[in-house]
Amino acid sequence: MASIKDAISVSSWGGHILTLGQSVRLRGKTFEAAIEQISREFGTFDAKISKANAQFHWSTELSSCGPVSLVSGYYTGEWELRSLDSTPEMLSLIRARHGCLHASLGGETIEGAAGAMLLINNNEADKFFLRGDHNLSDVLFVDWKTVVQAVTAAYERPVPKSLGLPPKLDLSNPTGQVIANTVDLIISGMRNNGPLLHSPLALSHLTDGLVDLVIKTLPHHISSTSGPGEAAHWQVQAAIDFMHANIDQPITSQVIAHAIGVSSRSLDKRFQASLGLTPASYLRRIRLEAVRRDLLDRDSSLTIKEACLKWGFFHLGRFAGVYQKAFGESPSDTRRRALLDRGIFFSDDGRA
């Protein structure tokens, strides 16, 4: 239950060669053969048969392009499967065509009868199970990293372990219908070695649009607790906390953005909107204040140069001009004033 060997360009399956951007059809008459061959492409998972006809027939078409994979399967028996710790994490968009493809999630059965659509992180489900003597289904898999990237870009905050998407799409409202229609469009464009498999750019745009629709129009843990303003506040506050905790380290705006899980561009935008400063300007300001505290500390033995180096200022001439502009006096004036309060005279480098 993962994208088909997304780390390599070609994979083999039961004597077939499956190239990314193509599809392959397989069929057989035993449950064991079906599981063996599917697991070669989708990684290990646990499966068992629940009810078989006199003879178990199966036919499966696998299609893959980049982070998107499609499994269109027909089975004449009931069986169930569950992910293992080693199974890659995917968003499973399930369309049962005949029979039922249900999921057990947190002990609750999510019913996927013919015509319904389920949206489930495969690693969160307790198990999936197919019911009906004749079962036909399409399952579109999207690499979970694609979902995480979309959520981070939209809400600018870390994604929790469980996003909490509704597992069953409501097809009675326009939002559900648009999402289902988009899924069906992608499925039809991939099935039967379709045109989307030969146009990775088009498939990528459609997939990004689908994921955007899902995370921006359906309720989930982040959307229910954060609006855009709250997201911005979280981002700025997290960056400020990181700066103060690492003020004596050689950090940059890029390091700060990476540490809190957002882009540098987004971080700059939020800081400008909230504080009228760039992250770099804010970091320089709090470092200047740290130097000033050391220079005003009458008990400190640090020279001006040592205080500058301590807080990350390595160009002393440039530092003096920035300091003068920020506080209206030179660093040496600040240090002299602090030491004169103790009746101490000092040299131009700030040494008593």
C-alpha positions as a Python dict, from the first residue, in 0.01 Angstrom:
ca = {
    (1, 'M'): (0, 0, 0),
    (2, 'A'): (260, 250, -115),
    (3, 'S'): (362, 421, -432),
    (4, 'I'): (524, 179, -671),
    (5, 'K'): (894, 188, -595),
    (6, 'D'): (911, 566, -598),
    (7, 'A'): (1281, 560, -520),
    (8, 'I'): (1376, 383, -845),
    (9, 'S'): (1277, 414, -1208),
    (10, 'V'): (1205, 52, -1290),
    (11, 'S'): (1071, -238, -1084),
    (12, 'S'): (997, -600, -1157),
    (13, 'W'): (687, -792, -1066),
    (14, 'G'): (632, -1159, -1140),
    (15, 'G'): (835, -1147, -1461),
    (16, 'H'): (686, -811, -1565),
    (17, 'I'): (882, -486, -1576),
    (18, 'L'): (686, -189, -1445),
    (19, 'T'): (829, 150, -1540),
    (20, 'L'): (713, 455, -1348),
    (21, 'G'): (458, 634, -1563),
    (22, 'Q'): (309, 309, -1693),
    (23, 'S'): (65, 41, -1581),
    (24, 'V'): (63, -336, -1575),
    (25, 'R'): (-219, -591, -1554),
    (26, 'L'): (-191, -914, -1356),
    (27, 'R'): (-435, -1193, -1278),
    (28, 'G'): (-446, -1531, -1112),
    (29, 'K'): (-655, -1794, -936),
    (30, 'T'): (-510, -1813, -585),
    (31, 'F'): (-520, -1572, -293),
    (32, 'E'): (-157, -1647, -209),
    (33, 'A'): (-43, -1545, -557),
    (34, 'A'): (-237, -1220, -538),
    (35, 'I'): (-82, -1120, -204),
    (36, 'E'): (267, -1229, -306),
    (37, 'Q'): (266, -1025, -623),
    (38, 'I'): (98, -715, -477),
    (39, 'S'): (339, -709, -182),
    (40, 'R'): (635, -707, -420),
    (41, 'E'): (528, -363, -538),
    (42, 'F'): (358, -215, -235),
    (43, 'G'): (580, -333, 46),
    (44, 'T'): (494, -585, 311),
    (45, 'F'): (147, -591, 465),
    (46, 'D'): (-55, -847, 652),
    (47, 'A'): (-349, -1009, 470),
    (48, 'K'): (-580, -1304, 516),
    (49, 'I'): (-878, -1445, 334),
    (50, 'S'): (-1215, -1423, 507),
    (51, 'K'): (-1437, -1605, 260),
    (52, 'A'): (-1351, -1757, -77),
    (53, 'N'): (-1561, -1893, -357),
    (54, 'A'): (-1484, -2240, -490),
    (55, 'Q'): (-1198, -2081, -676),
    (56, 'F'): (-1046, -1743, -591),
    (57, 'H'): (-1004, -1533, -905),
    (58, 'W'): (-833, -1198, -909),
    (59, 'S'): (-726, -937, -1162),
    (60, 'T'): (-534, -621, -1078),
    (61, 'E'): (-406, -325, -1274),
    (62, 'L'): (-129, -119, -1115),
    (63, 'S'): (-46, 231, -1236),
    (64, 'S'): (211, 470, -1096),
    (65, 'C'): (364, 809, -1169),
    (66, 'G'): (572, 995, -910),
    (67, 'P'): (401, 1012, -569),
    (68, 'V'): (67, 885, -705),
    (69, 'S'): (-33, 521, -751),
    (70, 'L'): (-356, 352, -853),
    (71, 'V'): (-474, -3, -785),
    (72, 'S'): (-778, -117, -981),
    (73, 'G'): (-872, -463, -859),
    (74, 'Y'): (-1131, -735, -910),
    (75, 'Y'): (-1161, -1024, -658),
    (76, 'T'): (-1406, -1312, -623),
    (77, 'G'): (-1368, -1356, -252),
    (78, 'E'): (-1369, -1168, 76),
    (79, 'W'): (-1036, -1078, 239),
    (80, 'E'): (-877, -820, 467),
    (81, 'L'): (-542, -651, 507),
    (82, 'R'): (-360, -417, 742),
    (83, 'S'): (-46, -206, 725),
    (84, 'L'): (270, -297, 913),
    (85, 'D'): (524, -61, 1069),
    (86, 'S'): (730, -92, 752),
    (87, 'T'): (443, 2, 519),
    (88, 'P'): (499, 352, 372),
    (89, 'E'): (247, 616, 478),
    (90, 'M'): (-13, 710, 216),
    (91, 'L'): (-345, 890, 183),
    (92, 'S'): (-581, 620, 51),
    (93, 'L'): (-873, 748, -157),
    (94, 'I'): (-1103, 447, -194),
    (95, 'R'): (-1377, 411, -453),
    (96, 'A'): (-1572, 86, -427),
    (97, 'R'): (-1741, 7, -761),
    (98, 'H'): (-1902, -330, -680),
    (99, 'G'): (-1920, -499, -342),
    (100, 'C'): (-1776, -313, -43),
    (101, 'L'): (-1432, -198, 70),
    (102, 'H'): (-1460, -105, 437),
    (103, 'A'): (-1204, 24, 686),
    (104, 'S'): (-1170, -17, 1061),
    (105, 'L'): (-1046, 304, 1223),
    (106, 'G'): (-1009, 335, 1598),
    (107, 'G'): (-1232, 31, 1640),
    (108, 'E'): (-1510, 188, 1430),
    (109, 'T'): (-1613, 43, 1094),
    (110, 'I'): (-1614, 299, 814),
    (111, 'E'): (-1842, 158, 546),
    (112, 'G'): (-1729, 190, 187),
    (113, 'A'): (-2020, 50, -10),
    (114, 'A'): (-2038, 80, -387),
    (115, 'G'): (-2042, 448, -485),
    (116, 'A'): (-1899, 575, -155),
    (117, 'M'): (-1557, 731, -113),
    (118, 'L'): (-1322, 692, 183),
    (119, 'L'): (-1019, 910, 267),
    (120, 'I'): (-790, 728, 510),
    (121, 'N'): (-425, 736, 606),
    (122, 'N'): (-337, 369, 554),
    (123, 'N'): (-107, 361, 857),
    (124, 'E'): (-383, 487, 1087),
    (125, 'A'): (-639, 224, 986),
    (126, 'D'): (-670, -89, 1199),
    (127, 'K'): (-746, -283, 882),
    (128, 'F'): (-920, -272, 544),
    (129, 'F'): (-1161, -547, 442),
    (130, 'L'): (-1333, -637, 116),
    (131, 'R'): (-1684, -780, 126),
    (132, 'G'): (-1896, -937, -147),
    (133, 'D'): (-1847, -1240, -370),
    (134, 'H'): (-1752, -1007, -652),
    (135, 'N'): (-1554, -704, -547),
    (136, 'L'): (-1441, -429, -785),
    (137, 'S'): (-1262, -118, -657),
    (138, 'D'): (-1022, 165, -741),
    (139, 'V'): (-783, 289, -475),
    (140, 'L'): (-578, 601, -542),
    (141, 'F'): (-271, 639, -319),
    (142, 'V'): (-97, 973, -259),
    (143, 'D'): (234, 984, -76),
    (144, 'W'): (164, 1129, 270),
    (145, 'K'): (460, 1367, 234),
    (146, 'T'): (259, 1548, -35),
    (147, 'V'): (-23, 1599, 216),
    (148, 'V'): (217, 1720, 486),
    (149, 'Q'): (373, 1975, 248),
    (150, 'A'): (31, 2108, 151),
    (151, 'V'): (-84, 2142, 513),
    (152, 'T'): (240, 2316, 615),
    (153, 'A'): (212, 2562, 325),
    (154, 'A'): (-155, 2637, 397),
    (155, 'Y'): (-147, 2663, 777),
    (156, 'E'): (224, 2723, 841),
    (157, 'R'): (251, 2498, 1142),
    (158, 'P'): (367, 2141, 1210),
    (159, 'V'): (135, 1857, 1111),
    (160, 'P'): (21, 1644, 1406),
    (161, 'K'): (72, 1270, 1403),
    (162, 'S'): (-293, 1230, 1302),
    (163, 'L'): (-444, 1497, 1079),
    (164, 'G'): (-797, 1383, 1159),
    (165, 'L'): (-956, 1408, 815),
    (166, 'P'): (-1314, 1278, 794),
    (167, 'P'): (-1270, 915, 682),
    (168, 'K'): (-1584, 914, 467),
    (169, 'L'): (-1657, 1185, 213),
    (170, 'D'): (-2004, 1340, 223),
    (171, 'L'): (-2120, 1313, -137),
    (172, 'S'): (-2445, 1497, -69),
    (173, 'N'): (-2282, 1842, -74),
    (174, 'P'): (-2094, 2031, -349),
    (175, 'T'): (-1757, 2005, -173),
    (176, 'G'): (-1775, 1629, -152),
    (177, 'Q'): (-1889, 1605, -511),
    (178, 'V'): (-1603, 1819, -640),
    (179, 'I'): (-1344, 1613, -450),
    (180, 'A'): (-1496, 1284, -570),
    (181, 'N'): (-1511, 1409, -929),
    (182, 'T'): (-1146, 1513, -912),
    (183, 'V'): (-1048, 1170, -779),
    (184, 'D'): (-1248, 1002, -1057),
    (185, 'L'): (-1081, 1226, -1316),
    (186, 'I'): (-735, 1121, -1197),
    (187, 'I'): (-836, 754, -1184),
    (188, 'S'): (-976, 759, -1538),
    (189, 'G'): (-664, 938, -1661),
    (190, 'M'): (-434, 674, -1510),
    (191, 'R'): (-632, 356, -1573),
    (192, 'N'): (-558, 151, -1887),
    (193, 'N'): (-219, 315, -1928),
    (194, 'G'): (-405, 645, -1964),
    (195, 'P'): (-276, 986, -2074),
    (196, 'L'): (-195, 1111, -1723),
    (197, 'L'): (73, 844, -1693),
    (198, 'H'): (247, 1007, -1989),
    (199, 'S'): (206, 1363, -1865),
    (200, 'P'): (368, 1381, -1518),
    (201, 'L'): (324, 1760, -1506),
    (202, 'A'): (-52, 1738, -1563),
    (203, 'L'): (-84, 1459, -1306),
    (204, 'S'): (122, 1660, -1057),
    (205, 'H'): (-101, 1968, -1097),
    (206, 'L'): (-418, 1761, -1062),
    (207, 'T'): (-283, 1584, -753),
    (208, 'D'): (-175, 1911, -590),
    (209, 'G'): (-519, 2055, -662),
    (210, 'L'): (-687, 1749, -514),
    (211, 'V'): (-479, 1760, -195),
    (212, 'D'): (-541, 2135, -165),
    (213, 'L'): (-916, 2076, -192),
    (214, 'V'): (-902, 1808, 75),
    (215, 'I'): (-702, 2003, 333),
    (216, 'K'): (-868, 2342, 272),
    (217, 'T'): (-1233, 2238, 241),
    (218, 'L'): (-1264, 1942, 478),
    (219, 'P'): (-1247, 1972, 858),
    (220, 'H'): (-939, 1838, 1036),
    (221, 'H'): (-740, 1897, 1354),
    (222, 'I'): (-554, 2204, 1229),
    (223, 'S'): (-838, 2374, 1042),
    (224, 'S'): (-1065, 2344, 1345),
    (225, 'T'): (-818, 2517, 1579),
    (226, 'S'): (-633, 2768, 1364),
    (227, 'G'): (-735, 3043, 1129),
    (228, 'P'): (-481, 3237, 920),
    (229, 'G'): (-419, 3492, 1195),
    (230, 'E'): (-353, 3222, 1453),
    (231, 'A'): (-122, 3042, 1211),
    (232, 'A'): (76, 3364, 1162),
    (233, 'H'): (98, 3422, 1539),
    (234, 'W'): (218, 3067, 1596),
    (235, 'Q'): (487, 3102, 1330),
    (236, 'V'): (623, 3433, 1459),
    (237, 'Q'): (618, 3324, 1823),
    (238, 'A'): (789, 2993, 1747),
    (239, 'A'): (1062, 3176, 1556),
    (240, 'I'): (1112, 3427, 1839),
    (241, 'D'): (1133, 3148, 2096),
    (242, 'F'): (1391, 2968, 1883),
    (243, 'M'): (1599, 3286, 1844),
    (244, 'H'): (1609, 3355, 2217),
    (245, 'A'): (1698, 2992, 2292),
    (246, 'N'): (1982, 2997, 2039),
    (247, 'I'): (2088, 3361, 2046),
    (248, 'D'): (2454, 3269, 2106),
    (249, 'Q'): (2459, 3022, 1814),
    (250, 'P'): (2547, 3099, 1447),
    (251, 'I'): (2185, 3082, 1329),
    (252, 'T'): (2038, 3245, 1018),
    (253, 'S'): (1686, 3310, 889),
    (254, 'Q'): (1709, 2988, 688),
    (255, 'V'): (1807, 2791, 999),
    (256, 'I'): (1519, 2941, 1198),
    (257, 'A'): (1264, 2869, 924),
    (258, 'H'): (1384, 2509, 890),
    (259, 'A'): (1372, 2459, 1268),
    (260, 'I'): (1004, 2554, 1292),
    (261, 'G'): (904, 2378, 969),
    (262, 'V'): (815, 2669, 737),
    (263, 'S'): (975, 2834, 435),
    (264, 'S'): (1209, 3133, 466),
    (265, 'R'): (979, 3334, 243),
    (266, 'S'): (677, 3262, 462),
    (267, 'L'): (875, 3349, 775),
    (268, 'D'): (981, 3685, 628),
    (269, 'K'): (623, 3760, 526),
    (270, 'R'): (479, 3685, 870),
    (271, 'F'): (746, 3888, 1053),
    (272, 'Q'): (691, 4189, 828),
    (273, 'A'): (314, 4168, 881),
    (274, 'S'): (336, 4122, 1260),
    (275, 'L'): (642, 4327, 1362),
    (276, 'G'): (746, 4531, 1059),
    (277, 'L'): (1085, 4358, 1070),
    (278, 'T'): (1255, 4073, 893),
    (279, 'P'): (1364, 3775, 1106),
    (280, 'A'): (1726, 3876, 1045),
    (281, 'S'): (1656, 4228, 1173),
    (282, 'Y'): (1480, 4095, 1481),
    (283, 'L'): (1768, 3856, 1554),
    (284, 'R'): (2021, 4139, 1517),
    (285, 'R'): (1815, 4355, 1752),
    (286, 'I'): (1801, 4101, 2034),
    (287, 'R'): (2173, 4032, 1991),
    (288, 'L'): (2247, 4405, 2013),
    (289, 'E'): (2042, 4417, 2333),
    (290, 'A'): (2244, 4124, 2469),
    (291, 'V'): (2571, 4307, 2397),
    (292, 'R'): (2432, 4621, 2560),
    (293, 'R'): (2338, 4426, 2874),
    (294, 'D'): (2694, 4296, 2900),
    (295, 'L'): (2841, 4643, 2845),
    (296, 'L'): (2613, 4791, 3114),
    (297, 'D'): (2700, 4513, 3360),
    (298, 'R'): (2936, 4682, 3603),
    (299, 'D'): (3053, 4345, 3732),
    (300, 'S'): (3136, 4206, 3387),
    (301, 'S'): (3502, 4176, 3289),
    (302, 'L'): (3427, 4143, 2916),
    (303, 'T'): (3586, 4389, 2675),
    (304, 'I'): (3376, 4538, 2395),
    (305, 'K'): (3540, 4301, 2147),
    (306, 'E'): (3471, 3998, 2367),
    (307, 'A'): (3106, 4099, 2413),
    (308, 'C'): (3067, 4141, 2036),
    (309, 'L'): (3216, 3801, 1958),
    (310, 'K'): (3009, 3638, 2232),
    (311, 'W'): (2685, 3747, 2063),
    (312, 'G'): (2786, 3685, 1702),
    (313, 'F'): (2918, 4022, 1583),
    (314, 'F'): (3245, 3962, 1402),
    (315, 'H'): (3286, 4291, 1211),
    (316, 'L'): (3361, 4534, 1491),
    (317, 'G'): (3369, 4849, 1278),
    (318, 'R'): (3029, 4771, 1125),
    (319, 'F'): (2896, 4675, 1469),
    (320, 'A'): (2985, 5014, 1615),
    (321, 'G'): (2778, 5196, 1353),
    (322, 'V'): (2478, 4966, 1399),
    (323, 'Y'): (2503, 5001, 1778),
    (324, 'Q'): (2523, 5382, 1755),
    (325, 'K'): (2211, 5392, 1536),
    (326, 'A'): (2016, 5159, 1770),
    (327, 'F'): (2103, 5319, 2105),
    (328, 'G'): (2221, 5674, 2026),
    (329, 'E'): (2567, 5617, 2171),
    (330, 'S'): (2878, 5421, 2083),
    (331, 'P'): (2963, 5089, 2254),
    (332, 'S'): (3257, 5255, 2427),
    (333, 'D'): (3030, 5530, 2562),
    (334, 'T'): (2799, 5265, 2708),
    (335, 'R'): (3085, 5075, 2869),
    (336, 'R'): (3252, 5391, 3000),
    (337, 'R'): (2928, 5506, 3161),
    (338, 'A'): (2878, 5172, 3335),
    (339, 'L'): (3231, 5163, 3472),
    (340, 'L'): (3234, 5530, 3576),
    (341, 'D'): (2944, 5443, 3804),
    (342, 'R'): (3196, 5225, 3987),
    (343, 'G'): (3470, 5487, 3972),
    (344, 'I'): (3665, 5283, 3718),
    (345, 'F'): (3841, 5423, 3411),
    (346, 'F'): (3897, 5208, 3104),
    (347, 'S'): (4082, 5208, 2773),
    (348, 'D'): (3923, 5252, 2430),
    (349, 'D'): (3878, 4873, 2390),
    (350, 'G'): (3661, 4868, 2698),
    (351, 'R'): (3915, 4710, 2932),
    (352, 'A'): (3926, 4848, 3285),
}
